[in-house]
Amino acid sequence: MFLPKALLELESLLPAPLPPVLRRFLARRPQGNAFGDLYFYGRSWVLERYREEVAAGGDPLRLPIARDAQGEFWVNLASEEVGQGATPVAGAPLFSTWIAGQRAAKKVANGQPLHRAARAGDLQKLQRLLRRGAPIDSPDAEGRTALMAALQAWQYEAASLLLDADPDLSLTDRAGHTALMWAAYRNQPALLQRMIARGADVHARTRSGEGLLYFALTGPRSVTEGGGKGSREVVALLLAAGLPVHAPQLPGGKPILALDPGETDDALWRWMEDRVR
């Protein structure tokens, strides 16, 4: 197996060999990939965090590997136990057992029938699942609801059906995206209007700071929609719903006019500039 440079450098610092399952995990895993709310460090960050912990007097047998809202996870290189914070995880599972459980949980979350039907645009199955009480707001491993999944998969009839089931429009995925943002990005003014009428927040921003105007201006239009980027109709709806054109819409709290004009259509950008004058 080809081993990345950061992993080889890490192994040269460790007082004990990496457990085989953990070694394969670090060698193969994409940088920064996530299991729902559990965020695994990329190899370079594992190396950096280990150096920081050892320099601060931490146990050199504890290797930081991930974190969630409750804190950082580590693996004891001698016992192979997984811990969080100062103590082992409940039951003191070995890394191989623990990571298998995380993978199984992710598979279950991403394989929910309602999400699968939403992504496939299977309206009959969606109706059947909803009649049987399928949880409309249940998140997948990335925090996406079935409504978000339908919008991301271009399944707008499915999204409309799910919207009729009264989902919670305040929910966000792990990155802070709301269903309203995906409706704006996919150039769906009718769905956007319905969501706003149901109380969706036009002032919402992602964790990195993007607001609704950003999604309305940069969403790619399909060939049948004439191609290009952005939707004047969606932008106009957002402004009419009370979203100020000077509101923070970009990372760092910047307004939308700080956007690179190349990220949207020239005509739409000029129209936006005229709205500010």
C-alpha positions as a Markdown table, in Angstrom:
| # | Residue | x | y | z |
|---|---|---|---|---|
| 1 | Met | 0.0 | 0.0 | 0.0 |
| 2 | Phe | 1.3 | 3.5 | -0.9 |
| 3 | Leu | 1.5 | 5.5 | 2.3 |
| 4 | Pro | 1.0 | 9.3 | 2.3 |
| 5 | Lys | 3.9 | 11.4 | 3.5 |
| 6 | Ala | 2.0 | 12.8 | 6.5 |
| 7 | Leu | 1.3 | 9.2 | 7.7 |
| 8 | Leu | 4.9 | 8.2 | 7.4 |
| 9 | Glu | 6.0 | 11.3 | 9.3 |
| 10 | Leu | 3.4 | 10.5 | 12.0 |
| 11 | Glu | 4.6 | 6.9 | 12.4 |
| 12 | Ser | 8.2 | 8.2 | 12.8 |
| 13 | Leu | 7.1 | 10.1 | 15.9 |
| 14 | Leu | 4.9 | 7.5 | 17.6 |
| 15 | Pro | 6.3 | 5.4 | 20.6 |
| 16 | Ala | 4.2 | 2.4 | 19.4 |
| 17 | Pro | 3.0 | 1.0 | 16.1 |
| 18 | Leu | -0.3 | 2.2 | 14.7 |
| 19 | Pro | -3.0 | -0.5 | 15.1 |
| 20 | Pro | -3.4 | -2.1 | 11.7 |
| 21 | Val | -7.1 | -1.1 | 11.2 |
| 22 | Leu | -6.3 | 2.5 | 12.2 |
| 23 | Arg | -3.3 | 2.5 | 9.9 |
| 24 | Arg | -5.4 | 1.4 | 6.9 |
| 25 | Phe | -8.1 | 3.9 | 7.9 |
| 26 | Leu | -5.6 | 6.8 | 7.9 |
| 27 | Ala | -3.9 | 5.6 | 4.7 |
| 28 | Arg | -7.1 | 5.4 | 2.7 |
| 29 | Arg | -9.5 | 7.9 | 4.1 |
| 30 | Pro | -10.2 | 11.1 | 2.2 |
| 31 | Gln | -9.0 | 14.2 | 3.9 |
| 32 | Gly | -11.6 | 15.6 | 6.4 |
| 33 | Asn | -14.5 | 13.3 | 5.4 |
| 34 | Ala | -17.3 | 13.0 | 8.0 |
| 35 | Phe | -19.7 | 10.6 | 9.6 |
| 36 | Gly | -22.6 | 12.8 | 10.3 |
| 37 | Asp | -21.7 | 15.0 | 13.3 |
| 38 | Leu | -18.5 | 13.1 | 13.7 |
| 39 | Tyr | -15.6 | 14.9 | 11.9 |
| 40 | Phe | -12.5 | 12.8 | 11.2 |
| 41 | Tyr | -9.2 | 14.7 | 10.9 |
| 42 | Gly | -7.2 | 14.6 | 7.7 |
| 43 | Arg | -3.8 | 13.0 | 8.0 |
| 44 | Ser | -1.9 | 16.3 | 8.2 |
| 45 | Trp | -4.2 | 17.5 | 11.0 |
| 46 | Val | -3.8 | 14.2 | 12.9 |
| 47 | Leu | 0.0 | 14.8 | 12.7 |
| 48 | Glu | -0.4 | 18.5 | 13.8 |
| 49 | Arg | -2.7 | 17.7 | 16.7 |
| 50 | Tyr | -0.5 | 14.9 | 17.9 |
| 51 | Arg | 2.5 | 17.2 | 18.0 |
| 52 | Glu | 0.5 | 19.8 | 19.9 |
| 53 | Glu | -0.7 | 17.4 | 22.5 |
| 54 | Val | 2.8 | 15.9 | 23.1 |
| 55 | Ala | 4.4 | 19.3 | 23.3 |
| 56 | Ala | 1.8 | 20.3 | 25.9 |
| 57 | Gly | 2.7 | 17.2 | 28.0 |
| 58 | Gly | 0.0 | 14.9 | 26.8 |
| 59 | Asp | 0.1 | 11.1 | 26.7 |
| 60 | Pro | 2.2 | 10.2 | 23.6 |
| 61 | Leu | 0.2 | 7.0 | 23.3 |
| 62 | Arg | -3.0 | 8.9 | 22.6 |
| 63 | Leu | -3.5 | 9.8 | 19.0 |
| 64 | Pro | -6.2 | 12.5 | 18.2 |
| 65 | Ile | -8.3 | 11.4 | 15.3 |
| 66 | Ala | -11.7 | 13.1 | 15.2 |
| 67 | Arg | -14.1 | 15.4 | 17.0 |
| 68 | Asp | -17.8 | 16.1 | 17.5 |
| 69 | Ala | -19.8 | 18.6 | 19.4 |
| 70 | Gln | -18.8 | 17.0 | 22.7 |
| 71 | Gly | -15.0 | 17.1 | 22.1 |
| 72 | Glu | -12.1 | 15.3 | 20.6 |
| 73 | Phe | -11.7 | 11.5 | 20.1 |
| 74 | Trp | -8.4 | 9.7 | 20.4 |
| 75 | Val | -7.1 | 6.2 | 20.1 |
| 76 | Asn | -4.7 | 4.6 | 22.7 |
| 77 | Leu | -1.9 | 3.1 | 20.6 |
| 78 | Ala | -1.2 | 0.4 | 23.2 |
| 79 | Ser | -4.7 | -0.8 | 24.1 |
| 80 | Glu | -6.4 | 0.3 | 20.8 |
| 81 | Glu | -9.2 | 1.8 | 22.9 |
| 82 | Val | -11.1 | 4.8 | 21.7 |
| 83 | Gly | -11.6 | 7.7 | 24.1 |
| 84 | Gln | -13.1 | 11.2 | 24.2 |
| 85 | Gly | -11.8 | 14.0 | 26.4 |
| 86 | Ala | -10.1 | 12.5 | 29.5 |
| 87 | Thr | -11.7 | 9.1 | 29.5 |
| 88 | Pro | -12.4 | 6.1 | 27.2 |
| 89 | Val | -15.7 | 6.0 | 25.3 |
| 90 | Ala | -18.4 | 4.0 | 27.2 |
| 91 | Gly | -17.6 | 0.4 | 26.9 |
| 92 | Ala | -14.0 | 1.1 | 26.0 |
| 93 | Pro | -14.4 | -0.2 | 22.4 |
| 94 | Leu | -11.4 | -1.1 | 20.3 |
| 95 | Phe | -10.9 | 1.2 | 17.3 |
| 96 | Ser | -11.9 | -1.6 | 14.9 |
| 97 | Thr | -15.2 | -2.1 | 16.7 |
| 98 | Trp | -15.9 | 1.6 | 17.1 |
| 99 | Ile | -15.3 | 2.5 | 13.5 |
| 100 | Ala | -17.4 | -0.4 | 12.3 |
| 101 | Gly | -20.3 | 1.0 | 14.4 |
| 102 | Gln | -19.8 | 4.5 | 12.9 |
| 103 | Arg | -19.9 | 3.1 | 9.4 |
| 104 | Ala | -23.0 | 1.1 | 10.1 |
| 105 | Ala | -24.7 | 4.2 | 11.6 |
| 106 | Lys | -23.8 | 6.2 | 8.5 |
| 107 | Lys | -25.1 | 3.5 | 6.2 |
| 108 | Val | -28.4 | 3.4 | 8.1 |
| 109 | Ala | -28.7 | 7.2 | 8.0 |
| 110 | Asn | -28.0 | 7.5 | 4.3 |
| 111 | Gly | -30.2 | 4.6 | 3.4 |
| 112 | Gln | -33.5 | 5.9 | 4.9 |
| 113 | Pro | -36.4 | 4.9 | 2.6 |
| 114 | Leu | -37.8 | 8.5 | 2.5 |
| 115 | His | -34.4 | 9.9 | 1.4 |
| 116 | Arg | -33.9 | 7.2 | -1.2 |
| 117 | Ala | -37.4 | 7.9 | -2.6 |
| 118 | Ala | -36.8 | 11.6 | -2.6 |
| 119 | Arg | -33.5 | 11.3 | -4.5 |
| 120 | Ala | -35.1 | 9.0 | -7.0 |
| 121 | Gly | -38.2 | 11.2 | -7.5 |
| 122 | Asp | -40.4 | 8.2 | -6.7 |
| 123 | Leu | -43.7 | 10.1 | -5.9 |
| 124 | Gln | -45.8 | 7.0 | -5.2 |
| 125 | Lys | -43.3 | 5.6 | -2.8 |
| 126 | Leu | -43.0 | 9.0 | -1.1 |
| 127 | Gln | -46.7 | 9.2 | -0.6 |
| 128 | Arg | -46.8 | 5.6 | 0.7 |
| 129 | Leu | -44.0 | 6.3 | 3.2 |
| 130 | Leu | -45.6 | 9.5 | 4.4 |
| 131 | Arg | -48.9 | 7.8 | 4.9 |
| 132 | Arg | -47.2 | 5.2 | 7.0 |
| 133 | Gly | -45.6 | 7.8 | 9.2 |
| 134 | Ala | -42.1 | 8.1 | 7.9 |
| 135 | Pro | -40.4 | 10.9 | 9.8 |
| 136 | Ile | -40.3 | 13.9 | 7.4 |
| 137 | Asp | -37.5 | 15.7 | 9.2 |
| 138 | Ser | -35.1 | 12.8 | 9.9 |
| 139 | Pro | -31.6 | 13.7 | 8.8 |
| 140 | Asp | -29.1 | 11.6 | 6.8 |
| 141 | Ala | -25.5 | 11.3 | 7.8 |
| 142 | Glu | -24.7 | 14.8 | 6.6 |
| 143 | Gly | -27.8 | 16.3 | 8.3 |
| 144 | Arg | -29.9 | 16.6 | 5.1 |
| 145 | Thr | -33.6 | 16.1 | 5.4 |
| 146 | Ala | -35.6 | 14.3 | 2.6 |
| 147 | Leu | -36.7 | 17.8 | 1.3 |
| 148 | Met | -33.0 | 18.9 | 1.0 |
| 149 | Ala | -32.1 | 15.6 | -0.7 |
| 150 | Ala | -34.9 | 16.0 | -3.3 |
| 151 | Leu | -33.8 | 19.5 | -4.1 |
| 152 | Gln | -30.2 | 18.5 | -4.5 |
| 153 | Ala | -31.2 | 15.7 | -6.8 |
| 154 | Trp | -33.3 | 18.0 | -9.0 |
| 155 | Gln | -36.4 | 16.1 | -8.0 |
| 156 | Tyr | -38.7 | 19.1 | -7.7 |
| 157 | Glu | -42.1 | 17.3 | -7.8 |
| 158 | Ala | -40.8 | 15.2 | -4.9 |
| 159 | Ala | -39.7 | 18.4 | -3.1 |
| 160 | Ser | -43.2 | 19.8 | -3.7 |
| 161 | Leu | -44.8 | 16.7 | -2.3 |
| 162 | Leu | -42.5 | 16.7 | 0.8 |
| 163 | Leu | -43.3 | 20.4 | 1.3 |
| 164 | Asp | -47.0 | 19.5 | 1.6 |
| 165 | Ala | -46.1 | 17.3 | 4.5 |
| 166 | Asp | -45.1 | 20.3 | 6.6 |
| 167 | Pro | -41.4 | 19.8 | 7.2 |
| 168 | Asp | -39.4 | 21.9 | 9.6 |
| 169 | Leu | -37.9 | 24.5 | 7.3 |
| 170 | Ser | -35.5 | 25.8 | 10.1 |
| 171 | Leu | -33.4 | 22.7 | 10.0 |
| 172 | Thr | -29.9 | 22.8 | 8.5 |
| 173 | Asp | -27.4 | 20.2 | 7.4 |
| 174 | Arg | -24.0 | 19.9 | 8.9 |
| 175 | Ala | -22.7 | 22.9 | 6.9 |
| 176 | Gly | -25.7 | 25.1 | 7.8 |
| 177 | His | -27.6 | 24.8 | 4.5 |
| 178 | Thr | -31.4 | 25.1 | 4.7 |
| 179 | Ala | -33.9 | 23.8 | 2.3 |
| 180 | Leu | -34.6 | 27.3 | 1.2 |
| 181 | Met | -31.0 | 27.8 | 0.2 |
| 182 | Trp | -31.2 | 24.7 | -2.1 |
| 183 | Ala | -34.5 | 26.0 | -3.6 |
| 184 | Ala | -32.7 | 29.3 | -4.4 |
| 185 | Tyr | -29.6 | 27.5 | -5.8 |
| 186 | Arg | -31.7 | 25.2 | -8.0 |
| 187 | Asn | -33.7 | 28.2 | -9.4 |
| 188 | Gln | -37.1 | 27.1 | -8.0 |
| 189 | Pro | -39.1 | 30.3 | -7.4 |
| 190 | Ala | -42.4 | 28.5 | -6.9 |
| 191 | Leu | -41.0 | 26.3 | -4.2 |
| 192 | Leu | -39.1 | 29.2 | -2.7 |
| 193 | Gln | -42.3 | 31.2 | -2.4 |
| 194 | Arg | -44.1 | 28.4 | -0.7 |
| 195 | Met | -41.3 | 28.0 | 1.8 |
| 196 | Ile | -41.2 | 31.7 | 2.6 |
| 197 | Ala | -45.0 | 31.7 | 3.1 |
| 198 | Arg | -44.5 | 28.8 | 5.6 |
| 199 | Gly | -41.9 | 30.8 | 7.6 |
| 200 | Ala | -38.6 | 29.8 | 6.1 |
| 201 | Asp | -35.9 | 32.3 | 7.1 |
| 202 | Val | -34.6 | 34.5 | 4.3 |
| 203 | His | -31.9 | 35.8 | 6.6 |
| 204 | Ala | -30.3 | 32.4 | 7.3 |
| 205 | Arg | -26.6 | 31.9 | 6.6 |
| 206 | Thr | -24.4 | 28.8 | 6.4 |
| 207 | Arg | -21.7 | 28.1 | 9.0 |
| 208 | Ser | -19.2 | 29.6 | 6.6 |
| 209 | Gly | -21.3 | 32.7 | 6.1 |
| 210 | Glu | -23.1 | 32.4 | 2.7 |
| 211 | Gly | -26.6 | 33.8 | 2.6 |
| 212 | Leu | -29.6 | 33.3 | 0.4 |
| 213 | Leu | -28.6 | 35.9 | -2.2 |
| 214 | Tyr | -25.3 | 34.0 | -2.7 |
| 215 | Phe | -27.2 | 30.9 | -3.6 |
| 216 | Ala | -29.7 | 32.8 | -5.8 |
| 217 | Leu | -26.9 | 34.4 | -7.8 |
| 218 | Thr | -24.6 | 31.4 | -8.3 |
| 219 | Gly | -26.9 | 28.5 | -8.8 |
| 220 | Pro | -26.4 | 26.9 | -12.3 |
| 221 | Arg | -29.3 | 26.9 | -14.6 |
| 222 | Ser | -30.1 | 23.8 | -16.7 |
| 223 | Val | -29.9 | 23.8 | -20.5 |
| 224 | Thr | -33.7 | 23.9 | -20.7 |
| 225 | Glu | -33.6 | 27.0 | -18.5 |
| 226 | Gly | -31.2 | 28.7 | -20.9 |
| 227 | Gly | -28.0 | 27.9 | -19.1 |
| 228 | Gly | -25.9 | 30.4 | -17.1 |
| 229 | Lys | -26.0 | 31.1 | -13.4 |
| 230 | Gly | -28.4 | 32.7 | -11.0 |
| 231 | Ser | -32.1 | 33.7 | -11.1 |
| 232 | Arg | -33.4 | 37.2 | -11.2 |
| 233 | Glu | -36.8 | 36.0 | -10.1 |
| 234 | Val | -35.4 | 34.2 | -7.1 |
| 235 | Val | -33.3 | 37.3 | -6.1 |
| 236 | Ala | -36.4 | 39.5 | -6.5 |
| 237 | Leu | -38.5 | 37.2 | -4.3 |
| 238 | Leu | -35.8 | 37.3 | -1.6 |
| 239 | Leu | -35.6 | 41.0 | -1.6 |
| 240 | Ala | -39.4 | 41.4 | -1.6 |
| 241 | Ala | -39.4 | 39.0 | 1.4 |
| 242 | Gly | -37.4 | 41.5 | 3.4 |
| 243 | Leu | -33.8 | 40.4 | 2.8 |
| 244 | Pro | -31.7 | 43.7 | 2.6 |
| 245 | Val | -29.4 | 43.9 | -0.4 |
| 246 | His | -26.6 | 45.1 | 2.0 |
| 247 | Ala | -27.1 | 42.3 | 4.5 |
| 248 | Pro | -24.1 | 40.0 | 5.1 |
| 249 | Gln | -24.2 | 37.3 | 2.5 |
| 250 | Leu | -20.6 | 36.1 | 2.1 |
| 251 | Pro | -17.9 | 34.8 | 4.4 |
| 252 | Gly | -16.5 | 37.4 | 6.7 |
| 253 | Gly | -19.8 | 39.2 | 6.9 |
| 254 | Lys | -19.4 | 40.8 | 3.5 |
| 255 | Pro | -22.4 | 42.0 | 1.4 |
| 256 | Ile | -23.3 | 40.3 | -1.8 |
| 257 | Leu | -21.8 | 43.1 | -3.9 |
| 258 | Ala | -18.4 | 41.8 | -2.7 |
| 259 | Leu | -19.0 | 38.7 | -4.8 |
| 260 | Asp | -16.8 | 38.0 | -7.8 |
| 261 | Pro | -19.0 | 39.1 | -10.7 |
| 262 | Gly | -17.7 | 36.0 | -12.6 |
| 263 | Glu | -19.7 | 33.8 | -10.3 |
| 264 | Thr | -23.0 | 34.9 | -11.8 |
| 265 | Asp | -24.4 | 36.1 | -15.2 |
| 266 | Asp | -23.3 | 39.6 | -16.4 |
| 267 | Ala | -26.9 | 40.8 | -16.9 |
| 268 | Leu | -28.0 | 39.6 | -13.5 |
| 269 | Trp | -25.0 | 41.2 | -11.9 |
| 270 | Arg | -25.7 | 44.6 | -13.6 |
| 271 | Trp | -29.4 | 44.3 | -12.5 |
| 272 | Met | -28.2 | 43.7 | -8.9 |
| 273 | Glu | -25.9 | 46.7 | -9.0 |
| 274 | Asp | -28.8 | 48.9 | -10.3 |
| 275 | Arg | -30.9 | 47.8 | -7.3 |
| 276 | Val | -28.3 | 49.3 | -5.0 |
| 277 | Arg | -28.1 | 52.7 | -6.7 |
